Amino acid sequence: MADKELKKELVDDRYCFACGSLNPIGLQMEVSFRDNKAFSRLALKREFQGWSEMVHGGVVATILDEIMAHAVMHYVGQAVTTLLQITYRAPLHVGEEFEVMGHVVEQKSRAAVAKAEIRTLHSKKLIARGESKFILFR
């Protein structure tokens, strides 16, 4: 069991489902940073569909979790998600361009809290919001 415990250092092998450039079936999110926030813009193909022409809600949750993790890792340090809460406001349509933004709202010695939201790129319609708690590696 000891060898299956979480390592104290996270290694990026670029195969992450959400942001890994080497994962041929992943989302391949490209993340940028400015003004203490993490950002990504993309549009999803039909392979990520749930109901007809709508992106699966689990994929939406993954995108929110990923952008919050990037914000925490970039501005605070290495961490993993311990709690994820999502509020869905509108469907995200397949092929629709959107932006996801995440930022850290609280930092303690071994924990952080982040928030994120997805909005359509052109109309700025709110699709979903998320909040996550993270445990930091220190």
C-alpha positions as a Markdown table, in Angstrom:
| # | Residue | x | y | z |
|---|---|---|---|---|
| 1 | Met | 0.0 | 0.0 | 0.0 |
| 2 | Ala | 2.8 | 2.4 | 0.8 |
| 3 | Asp | 4.1 | 2.4 | -2.8 |
| 4 | Lys | 0.6 | 3.4 | -4.0 |
| 5 | Glu | 0.5 | 6.5 | -1.8 |
| 6 | Leu | 0.4 | 9.9 | -3.5 |
| 7 | Lys | 3.9 | 11.1 | -4.3 |
| 8 | Lys | 5.1 | 14.4 | -2.8 |
| 9 | Glu | 6.0 | 15.7 | -6.2 |
| 10 | Leu | 3.6 | 15.8 | -9.2 |
| 11 | Val | 5.2 | 15.0 | -12.6 |
| 12 | Asp | 3.8 | 16.4 | -15.9 |
| 13 | Asp | 4.3 | 13.8 | -18.6 |
| 14 | Arg | 2.1 | 15.9 | -21.0 |
| 15 | Tyr | -0.5 | 13.1 | -21.1 |
| 16 | Cys | -3.1 | 14.7 | -18.9 |
| 17 | Phe | -6.6 | 14.2 | -20.4 |
| 18 | Ala | -7.4 | 17.9 | -20.0 |
| 19 | Cys | -4.2 | 19.7 | -20.9 |
| 20 | Gly | -1.8 | 17.1 | -22.2 |
| 21 | Ser | -0.4 | 17.8 | -25.6 |
| 22 | Leu | 0.6 | 14.2 | -26.1 |
| 23 | Asn | -2.8 | 12.7 | -25.3 |
| 24 | Pro | -4.5 | 12.0 | -28.7 |
| 25 | Ile | -8.0 | 11.7 | -27.2 |
| 26 | Gly | -7.8 | 14.5 | -24.7 |
| 27 | Leu | -9.1 | 18.1 | -24.6 |
| 28 | Gln | -5.6 | 19.6 | -25.1 |
| 29 | Met | -6.4 | 22.8 | -23.3 |
| 30 | Glu | -3.7 | 25.5 | -23.6 |
| 31 | Val | -3.6 | 27.6 | -20.5 |
| 32 | Ser | -2.4 | 31.2 | -20.2 |
| 33 | Phe | -2.0 | 33.4 | -17.1 |
| 34 | Arg | -2.6 | 37.1 | -16.4 |
| 35 | Asp | -3.9 | 39.3 | -13.6 |
| 36 | Asn | -3.7 | 36.4 | -11.1 |
| 37 | Lys | -6.0 | 34.2 | -13.2 |
| 38 | Ala | -5.6 | 31.2 | -15.5 |
| 39 | Phe | -7.4 | 31.2 | -18.9 |
| 40 | Ser | -8.1 | 28.8 | -21.7 |
| 41 | Arg | -10.2 | 29.1 | -24.9 |
| 42 | Leu | -11.5 | 26.2 | -26.9 |
| 43 | Ala | -14.4 | 24.6 | -28.7 |
| 44 | Leu | -15.2 | 20.9 | -28.3 |
| 45 | Lys | -15.9 | 18.3 | -30.9 |
| 46 | Arg | -18.8 | 16.0 | -31.0 |
| 47 | Glu | -16.7 | 13.3 | -29.3 |
| 48 | Phe | -17.3 | 15.1 | -26.1 |
| 49 | Gln | -21.1 | 15.2 | -26.4 |
| 50 | Gly | -23.6 | 14.0 | -23.9 |
| 51 | Trp | -27.1 | 14.7 | -25.2 |
| 52 | Ser | -27.4 | 15.6 | -28.8 |
| 53 | Glu | -25.3 | 18.7 | -29.7 |
| 54 | Met | -24.5 | 19.4 | -26.0 |
| 55 | Val | -21.1 | 18.9 | -24.3 |
| 56 | His | -21.3 | 16.2 | -21.6 |
| 57 | Gly | -21.6 | 17.7 | -18.1 |
| 58 | Gly | -18.7 | 15.7 | -16.8 |
| 59 | Val | -16.4 | 17.2 | -19.5 |
| 60 | Val | -17.6 | 20.7 | -18.4 |
| 61 | Ala | -16.7 | 19.7 | -14.8 |
| 62 | Thr | -13.3 | 18.5 | -15.9 |
| 63 | Ile | -12.5 | 21.8 | -17.7 |
| 64 | Leu | -13.5 | 23.8 | -14.6 |
| 65 | Asp | -11.4 | 21.5 | -12.3 |
| 66 | Glu | -8.4 | 21.8 | -14.7 |
| 67 | Ile | -8.4 | 25.6 | -14.9 |
| 68 | Met | -8.6 | 25.9 | -11.1 |
| 69 | Ala | -5.8 | 23.4 | -10.7 |
| 70 | His | -3.7 | 25.5 | -13.1 |
| 71 | Ala | -4.4 | 28.7 | -11.2 |
| 72 | Val | -3.4 | 27.0 | -7.9 |
| 73 | Met | -0.3 | 25.4 | -9.3 |
| 74 | His | 0.9 | 28.6 | -11.0 |
| 75 | Tyr | 0.2 | 31.1 | -8.2 |
| 76 | Val | 0.5 | 29.0 | -5.1 |
| 77 | Gly | 2.2 | 25.6 | -5.7 |
| 78 | Gln | 1.7 | 21.9 | -6.4 |
| 79 | Ala | -1.7 | 20.7 | -5.2 |
| 80 | Val | -4.4 | 18.2 | -5.9 |
| 81 | Thr | -8.2 | 18.6 | -5.8 |
| 82 | Thr | -10.0 | 17.4 | -2.7 |
| 83 | Leu | -13.5 | 18.8 | -3.3 |
| 84 | Leu | -15.2 | 20.0 | -6.5 |
| 85 | Gln | -18.5 | 21.7 | -6.7 |
| 86 | Ile | -20.1 | 22.7 | -10.0 |
| 87 | Thr | -23.2 | 24.8 | -10.7 |
| 88 | Tyr | -24.5 | 24.4 | -14.3 |
| 89 | Arg | -26.4 | 27.5 | -15.7 |
| 90 | Ala | -26.8 | 26.7 | -19.4 |
| 91 | Pro | -25.8 | 24.0 | -21.9 |
| 92 | Leu | -22.5 | 24.2 | -23.7 |
| 93 | His | -23.1 | 23.3 | -27.4 |
| 94 | Val | -20.7 | 21.2 | -29.4 |
| 95 | Gly | -18.5 | 23.4 | -31.5 |
| 96 | Glu | -19.3 | 26.6 | -29.5 |
| 97 | Glu | -16.3 | 28.7 | -28.7 |
| 98 | Phe | -15.9 | 29.4 | -25.0 |
| 99 | Glu | -13.4 | 30.7 | -22.4 |
| 100 | Val | -12.8 | 29.3 | -19.0 |
| 101 | Met | -11.2 | 31.4 | -16.2 |
| 102 | Gly | -10.0 | 30.3 | -12.8 |
| 103 | His | -8.4 | 32.1 | -9.8 |
| 104 | Val | -7.4 | 31.4 | -6.3 |
| 105 | Val | -9.7 | 32.9 | -3.7 |
| 106 | Glu | -8.1 | 31.6 | -0.5 |
| 107 | Gln | -4.7 | 30.3 | 0.6 |
| 108 | Lys | -3.7 | 28.7 | 3.9 |
| 109 | Ser | -0.5 | 26.9 | 4.9 |
| 110 | Arg | -1.5 | 23.5 | 3.3 |
| 111 | Ala | -4.8 | 24.3 | 1.5 |
| 112 | Ala | -6.2 | 26.6 | -1.2 |
| 113 | Val | -9.6 | 27.4 | -2.6 |
| 114 | Ala | -10.2 | 28.4 | -6.2 |
| 115 | Lys | -13.2 | 29.4 | -8.3 |
| 116 | Ala | -13.8 | 29.3 | -12.0 |
| 117 | Glu | -16.4 | 29.9 | -14.7 |
| 118 | Ile | -17.1 | 29.0 | -18.3 |
| 119 | Arg | -18.6 | 31.7 | -20.6 |
| 120 | Thr | -19.3 | 31.6 | -24.3 |
| 121 | Leu | -16.7 | 33.6 | -26.1 |
| 122 | His | -18.9 | 35.9 | -28.2 |
| 123 | Ser | -22.1 | 36.5 | -26.0 |
| 124 | Lys | -20.3 | 35.9 | -22.6 |
| 125 | Lys | -23.2 | 33.7 | -21.6 |
| 126 | Leu | -22.5 | 31.9 | -18.3 |
| 127 | Ile | -22.4 | 28.2 | -18.8 |
| 128 | Ala | -21.1 | 26.9 | -15.5 |
| 129 | Arg | -19.3 | 27.9 | -12.3 |
| 130 | Gly | -17.0 | 25.8 | -10.1 |
| 131 | Glu | -15.3 | 25.9 | -6.7 |
| 132 | Ser | -12.6 | 23.6 | -5.5 |
| 133 | Lys | -10.6 | 22.9 | -2.5 |
| 134 | Phe | -7.0 | 21.8 | -2.9 |
| 135 | Ile | -4.4 | 20.2 | -0.6 |
| 136 | Leu | -0.9 | 21.7 | -1.2 |
| 137 | Phe | 2.4 | 19.7 | -1.3 |
| 138 | Arg | 4.8 | 21.4 | 1.1 |
